[in-house]
């Protein structure tokens, strides 16, 4: 590790390690400087492609990236940390002798780029000695010189740091005034400036923006020492600073008096509500274990989709090529051939890299493939996986799904999870109407702790807020709730899904995969959904 990388890591703190690749610390003003001219990037790309072909490559692509991050951390009335980072360089991937090779450099000069290209070819040729069969790339048509940018209204990097700090501290103050004992709020701002070129004839310039403002509020009973927390209802989004404008048109009144947000978040309002919920949780009775009908809010269900659908339908896990971060997959290729019933006929699960405001939305993936939407499960039946160019032939596909990604110019791109979502119900239905038909159930909001086995088959999920449903009515809050599931049994227990009016995104800023590990950002959408007869356990632990 270089000294500047060490300084960067120690300056960010533990939460930052989940999100940010090592880079040099810069002043906030520098986040708006240093954009690399497209003509310069094209000249470097042409040099790499030429050098790779001259060295014997049959294919070459280059990614030139400038990765910017801002990270602001507060607690109560104190700013704990501010960090701005920048990482610039180029990664070059080739095929030579039918084998992949990769090399990267942080020196953006023609000579350094050419040297990295030759290194990549040399690595590929060395690797070919142990390659059992040649790489087979699905064809992709070159698109020439094109550009794509996240459709933002307000670049978060341009917002003064003071305004961001003022918003965070106002959020904390609202929570404290509403009864919180402690509150943490953080702002993540990400800008990926990525340029891709390949021997297929593509020169693609993309400007990707993401934002997230997580909040955690804790209330303490001073007499007993008991404490409870509630995380904010914010969602990481592929948007600009406009996400934090609190547009009331994007505010959703949810059952139990909970406030939901679609494409605009009001952190001050939510923090006050979180404090009230945390105080209420201190007095909530513990759940009685048993079978319940679960009504799952999108702010909760996204994580269940992520773990029980998104990961097990990544083709490299299905094939056993990838086993890091909770293993491979039960959803093997023979199950698709057998038309495996992944869920009930109401369940359609789709992947979509074009979904507006989602974390994974880009125009082209990191192989230069145009992004798209495709079904993974249609009316309950397993129909497809997530595959990239060198995997498509394995499942009989003629083209990549466009879900290849690398988290840095210095990382080699590989198959990553697309935005995977549950399609809304086709019949008009609101969450309140859904609850009226539940005799004995629990309404769950927000994601909590979870565990899942190495085949993505058996799992357990918690949440943030739990409300008892009796006779079609919410009767009060519960605590210590978690439900157990087997993936196909759970999705086959889906008996109703609210319509598109309730559709919302959730997601993760740091989905880990690979070795060496890489982190990607991915969204998962759904409407509120009902699952019948699910086993609920009590997570409370007694000491002594």
DRENZASE-682837 format. One record per residue (C-alpha): residue number from 1; x, y, z. Coordinates in steps of 0.05 Angstrom, whole numbers. Example, Ala and Ser with C-alpha at 12.3 -4.5 7.8 and 13.67 -1.06 7.14 Angstrom:
REM DRENZASE-682837
(node 1; (246; -90; 156))
(node 2; (273; -21; 143))
END
This chain:
REM DRENZASE-682837
(node 1; (0; 0; 0))
(node 2; (25; 69; -18))
(node 3; (29; 123; 36))
(node 4; (-26; 165; 3))
(node 5; (-72; 104; 1))
(node 6; (-61; 93; 76))
(node 7; (-76; 165; 91))
(node 8; (-140; 161; 49))
(node 9; (-164; 98; 85))
(node 10; (-150; 123; 155))
(node 11; (-184; 189; 138))
(node 12; (-249; 157; 115))
(node 13; (-265; 112; 173))
(node 14; (-298; 43; 172))
(node 15; (-362; 62; 135))
(node 16; (-321; 93; 79))
(node 17; (-282; 29; 69))
(node 18; (-347; -4; 47))
(node 19; (-357; 46; -8))
(node 20; (-294; 79; -33))
(node 21; (-234; 51; -69))
(node 22; (-167; 80; -46))
(node 23; (-152; 146; -79))
(node 24; (-119; 212; -65))
(node 25; (-152; 261; -17))
(node 26; (-170; 326; -51))
(node 27; (-204; 392; -32))
(node 28; (-279; 397; -43))
(node 29; (-267; 449; -98))
(node 30; (-224; 399; -137))
(node 31; (-285; 353; -146))
(node 32; (-307; 400; -202))
(node 33; (-238; 405; -234))
(node 34; (-197; 359; -277))
(node 35; (-247; 329; -325))
(node 36; (-208; 293; -379))
(node 37; (-222; 317; -449))
(node 38; (-256; 266; -494))
(node 39; (-207; 277; -551))
(node 40; (-149; 262; -504))
(node 41; (-182; 198; -479))
(node 42; (-196; 176; -551))
(node 43; (-123; 186; -570))
(node 44; (-101; 145; -510))
(node 45; (-152; 91; -527))
(node 46; (-128; 86; -599))
(node 47; (-57; 78; -574))
(node 48; (-77; 21; -529))
(node 49; (-117; -15; -583))
(node 50; (-60; -8; -632))
(node 51; (-7; -32; -583))
(node 52; (-49; -92; -562))
(node 53; (-61; -114; -634))
(node 54; (12; -106; -652))
(node 55; (30; -150; -592))
(node 56; (-17; -205; -616))
(node 57; (-85; -191; -585))
(node 58; (-147; -212; -623))
(node 59; (-190; -166; -580))
(node 60; (-177; -106; -535))
(node 61; (-217; -58; -493))
(node 62; (-195; 0; -450))
(node 63; (-231; 37; -394))
(node 64; (-205; 106; -374))
(node 65; (-236; 128; -309))
(node 66; (-239; 187; -261))
(node 67; (-275; 165; -198))
(node 68; (-297; 219; -148))
(node 69; (-327; 210; -80))
(node 70; (-350; 256; -24))
(node 71; (-365; 230; 45))
(node 72; (-394; 274; 101))
(node 73; (-407; 243; 170))
(node 74; (-443; 276; 228))
(node 75; (-467; 256; 298))
(node 76; (-517; 299; 337))
(node 77; (-489; 370; 331))
(node 78; (-419; 350; 308))
(node 79; (-387; 340; 241))
(node 80; (-344; 278; 250))
(node 81; (-311; 273; 183))
(node 82; (-308; 301; 112))
(node 83; (-268; 266; 58))
(node 84; (-263; 279; -17))
(node 85; (-226; 229; -60))
(node 86; (-204; 223; -132))
(node 87; (-177; 163; -169))
(node 88; (-154; 167; -242))
(node 89; (-125; 114; -288))
(node 90; (-137; 63; -343))
(node 91; (-150; -11; -345))
(node 92; (-136; -52; -408))
(node 93; (-166; -120; -422))
(node 94; (-146; -164; -481))
(node 95; (-155; -233; -511))
(node 96; (-92; -266; -538))
(node 97; (-85; -340; -554))
(node 98; (-159; -346; -534))
(node 99; (-145; -323; -463))
(node 100; (-160; -261; -422))
(node 101; (-105; -215; -398))
(node 102; (-111; -150; -358))
(node 103; (-64; -94; -337))
(node 104; (-75; -24; -309))
(node 105; (-37; 41; -301))
(node 106; (-47; 107; -266))
(node 107; (-3; 142; -316))
(node 108; (-45; 172; -372))
(node 109; (9; 180; -423))
(node 110; (14; 147; -492))
(node 111; (76; 108; -472))
(node 112; (47; 83; -406))
(node 113; (-18; 63; -439))
(node 114; (19; 25; -494))
(node 115; (63; -10; -442))
(node 116; (2; -31; -403))
(node 117; (-30; -59; -466))
(node 118; (32; -100; -481))
(node 119; (33; -124; -409))
(node 120; (-40; -147; -415))
(node 121; (-23; -186; -478))
(node 122; (38; -218; -444))
(node 123; (-6; -239; -385))
(node 124; (-59; -268; -432))
(node 125; (-7; -309; -469))
(node 126; (22; -335; -404))
(node 127; (-48; -353; -379))
(node 128; (-63; -390; -443))
(node 129; (-17; -447; -421))
(node 130; (-71; -468; -371))
(node 131; (-133; -447; -410))
(node 132; (-178; -508; -424))
(node 133; (-219; -475; -480))
(node 134; (-216; -408; -515))
(node 135; (-257; -348; -494))
(node 136; (-321; -342; -536))
(node 137; (-347; -271; -539))
(node 138; (-419; -257; -559))
(node 139; (-417; -206; -615))
(node 140; (-431; -133; -602))
(node 141; (-437; -79; -655))
(node 142; (-391; -20; -647))
(node 143; (-429; 45; -634))
(node 144; (-376; 95; -655))
(node 145; (-369; 158; -612))
(node 146; (-428; 165; -563))
(node 147; (-441; 193; -494))
(node 148; (-490; 180; -437))
(node 149; (-502; 215; -370))
(node 150; (-545; 203; -310))
(node 151; (-605; 251; -319))
(node 152; (-594; 297; -259))
(node 153; (-623; 366; -245))
(node 154; (-572; 387; -193))
(node 155; (-501; 361; -190))
(node 156; (-488; 344; -117))
(node 157; (-414; 358; -126))
(node 158; (-431; 431; -141))
(node 159; (-472; 441; -77))
(node 160; (-430; 479; -25))
(node 161; (-404; 436; 32))
(node 162; (-436; 483; 82))
(node 163; (-505; 469; 53))
(node 164; (-495; 395; 60))
(node 165; (-470; 401; 131))
(node 166; (-529; 446; 149))
(node 167; (-578; 394; 122))
(node 168; (-545; 338; 160))
(node 169; (-544; 377; 226))
(node 170; (-616; 400; 216))
(node 171; (-635; 326; 207))
(node 172; (-599; 308; 271))
(node 173; (-632; 366; 309))
(node 174; (-701; 343; 287))
(node 175; (-688; 273; 313))
(node 176; (-662; 298; 380))
(node 177; (-722; 345; 388))
(node 178; (-769; 286; 375))
(node 179; (-739; 243; 431))
(node 180; (-675; 212; 403))
(node 181; (-617; 198; 449))
(node 182; (-567; 191; 392))
(node 183; (-568; 204; 317))
(node 184; (-519; 193; 261))
(node 185; (-528; 220; 190))
(node 186; (-482; 213; 131))
(node 187; (-480; 238; 59))
(node 188; (-449; 197; 3))
(node 189; (-439; 230; -65))
(node 190; (-408; 191; -123))
(node 191; (-389; 211; -193))
(node 192; (-359; 160; -241))
(node 193; (-330; 191; -305))
(node 194; (-318; 130; -349))
(node 195; (-292; 124; -420))
(node 196; (-294; 57; -457))
(node 197; (-264; 39; -524))
(node 198; (-255; -28; -558))
(node 199; (-231; -60; -622))
(node 200; (-306; -71; -638))
(node 201; (-308; 3; -657))
(node 202; (-340; 35; -596))
(node 203; (-317; 100; -561))
(node 204; (-366; 111; -503))
(node 205; (-362; 169; -454))
(node 206; (-407; 163; -392))
(node 207; (-419; 208; -332))
(node 208; (-452; 170; -275))
(node 209; (-480; 202; -211))
(node 210; (-504; 170; -146))
(node 211; (-526; 196; -78))
(node 212; (-547; 169; -10))
(node 213; (-563; 199; 58))
(node 214; (-569; 144; 110))
(node 215; (-594; 164; 180))
(node 216; (-595; 121; 243))
(node 217; (-634; 145; 304))
(node 218; (-629; 112; 373))
(node 219; (-672; 121; 435))
(node 220; (-649; 98; 504))
(node 221; (-691; 81; 565))
(node 222; (-646; 110; 619))
(node 223; (-678; 69; 675))
(node 224; (-670; 1; 643))
(node 225; (-612; 16; 596))
(node 226; (-653; -14; 540))
(node 227; (-645; 19; 472))
(node 228; (-677; 14; 403))
(node 229; (-658; 43; 336))
(node 230; (-692; 58; 270))
(node 231; (-655; 72; 205))
(node 232; (-679; 125; 157))
(node 233; (-724; 111; 98))
(node 234; (-676; 141; 48))
(node 235; (-656; 99; -12))
(node 236; (-589; 104; -49))
(node 237; (-607; 131; -118))
(node 238; (-578; 146; -186))
(node 239; (-597; 219; -180))
(node 240; (-568; 287; -164))
(node 241; (-578; 331; -103))
(node 242; (-651; 341; -124))
(node 243; (-665; 275; -87))
(node 244; (-659; 313; -22))
(node 245; (-709; 368; -38))
(node 246; (-766; 335; -1))
(node 247; (-816; 342; -57))
(node 248; (-884; 326; -24))
(node 249; (-910; 296; -89))
(node 250; (-861; 238; -78))
(node 251; (-883; 226; -6))
(node 252; (-924; 163; 6))
(node 253; (-969; 152; 67))
(node 254; (-959; 79; 87))
(node 255; (-998; 36; 136))
(node 256; (-984; 47; 209))
(node 257; (-970; 121; 198))
(node 258; (-902; 107; 167))
(node 259; (-877; 155; 114))
(node 260; (-848; 128; 50))
(node 261; (-808; 164; -4))
(node 262; (-803; 150; -78))
(node 263; (-756; 196; -117))
(node 264; (-749; 253; -66))
(node 265; (-728; 246; 7))
(node 266; (-743; 292; 65))
(node 267; (-690; 275; 117))
(node 268; (-713; 324; 170))
(node 269; (-784; 297; 169))
(node 270; (-759; 225; 168))
(node 271; (-710; 235; 225))
(node 272; (-765; 262; 270))
(node 273; (-809; 202; 252))
(node 274; (-751; 155; 265))
(node 275; (-742; 183; 335))
(node 276; (-815; 173; 351))
(node 277; (-812; 102; 324))
(node 278; (-749; 86; 364))
(node 279; (-784; 110; 428))
(node 280; (-846; 69; 410))
(node 281; (-803; 7; 399))
(node 282; (-778; 11; 470))
(node 283; (-849; -5; 494))
(node 284; (-870; -54; 439))
(node 285; (-885; -126; 459))
(node 286; (-842; -183; 435))
(node 287; (-870; -224; 378))
(node 288; (-900; -293; 391))
(node 289; (-866; -343; 344))
(node 290; (-909; -378; 293))
(node 291; (-938; -376; 223))
(node 292; (-959; -308; 197))
(node 293; (-981; -276; 132))
(node 294; (-928; -223; 119))
(node 295; (-941; -157; 85))
(node 296; (-873; -132; 62))
(node 297; (-860; -60; 44))
(node 298; (-813; -45; -14))
(node 299; (-763; -13; 34))
(node 300; (-757; -82; 65))
(node 301; (-769; -128; 6))
(node 302; (-711; -101; -36))
(node 303; (-660; -138; 7))
(node 304; (-698; -204; 3))
(node 305; (-699; -196; -73))
(node 306; (-625; -180; -73))
(node 307; (-605; -242; -33))
(node 308; (-656; -294; -57))
(node 309; (-663; -274; -130))
(node 310; (-608; -226; -152))
(node 311; (-548; -266; -128))
(node 312; (-572; -337; -143))
(node 313; (-589; -318; -215))
(node 314; (-519; -291; -230))
(node 315; (-494; -341; -281))
(node 316; (-423; -346; -253))
(node 317; (-453; -369; -186))
(node 318; (-499; -417; -221))
(node 319; (-439; -448; -257))
(node 320; (-397; -451; -194))
(node 321; (-345; -402; -221))
(node 322; (-360; -353; -165))
(node 323; (-369; -372; -92))
(node 324; (-347; -311; -51))
(node 325; (-398; -273; -8))
(node 326; (-446; -330; 9))
(node 327; (-430; -380; -44))
(node 328; (-459; -407; -109))
(node 329; (-532; -421; -126))
(node 330; (-587; -473; -120))
(node 331; (-617; -448; -186))
(node 332; (-576; -492; -232))
(node 333; (-583; -495; -308))
(node 334; (-625; -559; -306))
(node 335; (-678; -521; -268))
(node 336; (-688; -472; -325))
(node 337; (-694; -530; -373))
(node 338; (-746; -561; -327))
(node 339; (-786; -495; -323))
(node 340; (-773; -492; -248))
(node 341; (-829; -458; -208))
(node 342; (-789; -403; -174))
(node 343; (-851; -368; -148))
(node 344; (-926; -364; -154))
(node 345; (-959; -343; -219))
(node 346; (-963; -272; -193))
(node 347; (-887; -267; -190))
(node 348; (-849; -236; -247))
(node 349; (-777; -216; -231))
(node 350; (-738; -176; -281))
(node 351; (-668; -147; -291))
(node 352; (-663; -77; -318))
(node 353; (-600; -34; -327))
(node 354; (-641; 23; -358))
(node 355; (-689; 36; -299))
(node 356; (-692; 111; -286))
(node 357; (-662; 135; -220))
(node 358; (-634; 66; -204))
(node 359; (-563; 56; -180))
(node 360; (-546; 10; -238))
(node 361; (-573; 53; -293))
(node 362; (-522; 66; -348))
(node 363; (-526; 71; -424))
(node 364; (-473; 18; -435))
(node 365; (-440; -33; -390))
(node 366; (-365; -39; -380))
(node 367; (-359; -83; -442))
(node 368; (-392; -30; -486))
(node 369; (-458; -69; -490))
(node 370; (-522; -28; -492))
(node 371; (-562; -40; -429))
(node 372; (-633; -68; -429))
(node 373; (-689; -102; -390))
(node 374; (-702; -177; -390))
(node 375; (-742; -227; -348))
(node 376; (-710; -275; -299))
(node 377; (-775; -305; -273))
(node 378; (-839; -298; -314))
(node 379; (-906; -314; -281))
(node 380; (-868; -355; -230))
(node 381; (-826; -395; -279))
(node 382; (-750; -390; -281))
(node 383; (-733; -367; -351))
(node 384; (-663; -335; -351))
(node 385; (-601; -312; -314))
(node 386; (-553; -253; -316))
(node 387; (-497; -263; -366))
(node 388; (-442; -223; -400))
(node 389; (-406; -231; -467))
(node 390; (-363; -291; -451))
(node 391; (-420; -327; -415))
(node 392; (-478; -317; -464))
(node 393; (-463; -379; -506))
(node 394; (-468; -424; -444))
(node 395; (-543; -410; -438))
(node 396; (-555; -408; -513))
(node 397; (-561; -332; -516))
(node 398; (-537; -294; -578))
(node 399; (-518; -231; -540))
(node 400; (-495; -206; -473))
(node 401; (-547; -179; -423))
(node 402; (-504; -118; -412))
(node 403; (-488; -128; -339))
(node 404; (-412; -126; -337))
(node 405; (-380; -78; -287))
(node 406; (-315; -59; -253))
(node 407; (-313; -15; -192))
(node 408; (-249; 21; -213))
(node 409; (-204; 31; -272))
(node 410; (-154; -14; -235))
(node 411; (-204; -72; -229))
(node 412; (-220; -121; -284))
(node 413; (-293; -121; -305))
(node 414; (-336; -182; -293))
(node 415; (-409; -203; -288))
(node 416; (-446; -163; -235))
(node 417; (-518; -162; -212))
(node 418; (-564; -117; -253))
(node 419; (-622; -80; -220))
(node 420; (-667; -139; -204))
(node 421; (-739; -122; -187))
(node 422; (-808; -152; -173))
(node 423; (-859; -129; -224))
(node 424; (-920; -93; -195))
(node 425; (-987; -127; -192))
(node 426; (-1034; -119; -251))
(node 427; (-1097; -109; -210))
(node 428; (-1108; -43; -173))
(node 429; (-1089; -55; -100))
(node 430; (-1062; -10; -45))
(node 431; (-1024; -32; 18))
(node 432; (-1084; -12; 61))
(node 433; (-1130; -55; 18))
(node 434; (-1081; -113; 22))
(node 435; (-1079; -109; 98))
(node 436; (-1156; -112; 103))
(node 437; (-1154; -183; 77))
(node 438; (-1102; -207; 128))
(node 439; (-1129; -243; 190))
(node 440; (-1064; -257; 227))
(node 441; (-1002; -224; 200))
(node 442; (-944; -176; 207))
(node 443; (-929; -114; 166))
(node 444; (-853; -104; 159))
(node 445; (-818; -40; 139))
(node 446; (-743; -29; 128))
(node 447; (-686; -78; 123))
(node 448; (-648; -107; 182))
(node 449; (-599; -162; 195))
(node 450; (-601; -225; 152))
(node 451; (-566; -291; 139))
(node 452; (-567; -338; 80))
(node 453; (-534; -404; 64))
(node 454; (-482; -421; 11))
(node 455; (-533; -441; -41))
(node 456; (-579; -380; -31))
(node 457; (-634; -428; -10))
(node 458; (-646; -421; 65))
(node 459; (-648; -352; 95))
(node 460; (-671; -308; 152))
(node 461; (-690; -234; 149))
(node 462; (-704; -180; 201))
(node 463; (-728; -109; 191))
(node 464; (-736; -40; 222))
(node 465; (-809; -35; 240))
(node 466; (-860; -90; 253))
(node 467; (-935; -81; 260))
(node 468; (-984; -135; 282))
(node 469; (-1044; -146; 237))
(node 470; (-1107; -176; 267))
(node 471; (-1173; -182; 231))
(node 472; (-1151; -137; 175))
(node 473; (-1126; -81; 220))
(node 474; (-1059; -59; 246))
(node 475; (-1065; -65; 322))
(node 476; (-996; -41; 345))
(node 477; (-921; -48; 340))
(node 478; (-882; -112; 353))
(node 479; (-809; -125; 367))
(node 480; (-757; -181; 359))
(node 481; (-785; -205; 292))
(node 482; (-749; -245; 239))
(node 483; (-776; -292; 187))
(node 484; (-746; -356; 159))
(node 485; (-752; -377; 87))
(node 486; (-732; -426; 34))
(node 487; (-726; -387; -30))
(node 488; (-775; -424; -76))
(node 489; (-825; -437; -20))
(node 490; (-824; -363; -1))
(node 491; (-835; -337; -71))
(node 492; (-889; -389; -84))
(node 493; (-924; -362; -21))
(node 494; (-933; -294; -54))
(node 495; (-1009; -285; -58))
(node 496; (-1016; -211; -76))
(node 497; (-975; -152; -101))
(node 498; (-996; -79; -99))
(node 499; (-1001; -42; -165))
(node 500; (-950; 6; -196))
(node 501; (-974; 66; -155))
(node 502; (-937; 35; -96))
(node 503; (-874; 16; -135))
(node 504; (-809; 41; -101))
(node 505; (-735; 28; -106))
(node 506; (-688; 3; -51))
(node 507; (-616; -17; -59))
(node 508; (-544; -22; -37))
(node 509; (-485; 24; -48))
(node 510; (-436; -32; -33))
(node 511; (-454; -101; -59))
(node 512; (-391; -143; -52))
(node 513; (-367; -197; -99))
(node 514; (-304; -228; -127))
(node 515; (-233; -241; -105))
(node 516; (-201; -191; -101))
(node 517; (-266; -162; -75))
(node 518; (-303; -109; -115))
(node 519; (-362; -66; -94))
(node 520; (-420; -46; -139))
(node 521; (-484; -5; -130))
(node 522; (-550; -38; -147))
(node 523; (-624; -22; -139))
(node 524; (-684; -68; -130))
(node 525; (-756; -45; -140))
(node 526; (-823; -72; -118))
(node 527; (-891; -55; -94))
(node 528; (-916; -79; -26))
(node 529; (-926; -155; -29))
(node 530; (-961; -208; 13))
(node 531; (-932; -276; 30))
(node 532; (-976; -327; 65))
(node 533; (-958; -376; 121))
(node 534; (-886; -354; 133))
(node 535; (-850; -378; 196))
(node 536; (-833; -321; 244))
(node 537; (-784; -329; 301))
(node 538; (-769; -286; 363))
(node 539; (-698; -258; 361))
(node 540; (-696; -235; 433))
(node 541; (-639; -263; 475))
(node 542; (-642; -272; 550))
(node 543; (-577; -263; 588))
(node 544; (-557; -302; 649))
END
